[in-house]
């Protein structure tokens, strides 16, 4: 019984360390820097959720596209909205203005 508990604990620790290892690879690849341990842990949690979504998508049969990480894999929803032009004050999306060349309308 005691060996089973030790084995279960070792399995949980290795799963946690794998997530942390993958996050550290991401941090290194994109040159990320965090100011506090709290921010690091928050970004790790955000990254882990995105990583799970990516892995589920890529493992789905019949899908012809793949997903991967980018520099925003550790961003909050508010940070992503700001990148897309969503105003924090009124939460409205401001559609970029595009002009079609003559004859394409």
C-alpha positions, -999 to +999 in steps of 0.1 A: +000+000+000+028+024+009+046+018-024+014+025-043+010+059-026+047+067-033+042+057-070+011+079-072+029+108-057+058+104-080+035+103-110+018+135-099+051+152-093+064+142-128+032+155-144+036+188-127+072+190-136+065+182-172+040+212-174+066+234-157+093+222-181+072+229-211+064+263-198+101+271-192+108+261-228+081+286-238+095+313-216+129+308-231+117+306-267+097+339-265+121+357-241+095+361-213+103+378-180+081+379-149+085+402-120+072+380-092+066+344-083+029+352-083+030+365-118+050+334-129+024+311-114-004+330-130+013+329-164+020+292-159-017+286-152-027+305-184-002+287-205-013+253-191-049+260-201-038+270-236-015+240-239-043+216-230-065+231-257-037+229-283-030+193-274-067+183-276-071+200-309-040+184-324-051+150-312-085+152-328-090+129-357-102+144-390-089+179-384-065+190-411-050+219-392-027+221-362-024+246-334+007+258-316+019+283-291+027+319-298+038+349-278+003+353-264-001+318-249+004+333-214-018+364-219-049+372-199-082+377-217-079+415-211-044+415-227-057+397-257-086+421-260-062+450-259-042+435-287-074+432-308-084+468-302-110+462-275-113+493-253-112+485-215-135+515-208-165+504-228-155+468-240-164+477-275-146+462-304-133+487-329-132+471-363-101+481-383-109+500-415-100+482-447-102+497-481-107+474-511-088+483-543-109+498-571-131+472-588-131+447-559-163+457-542 
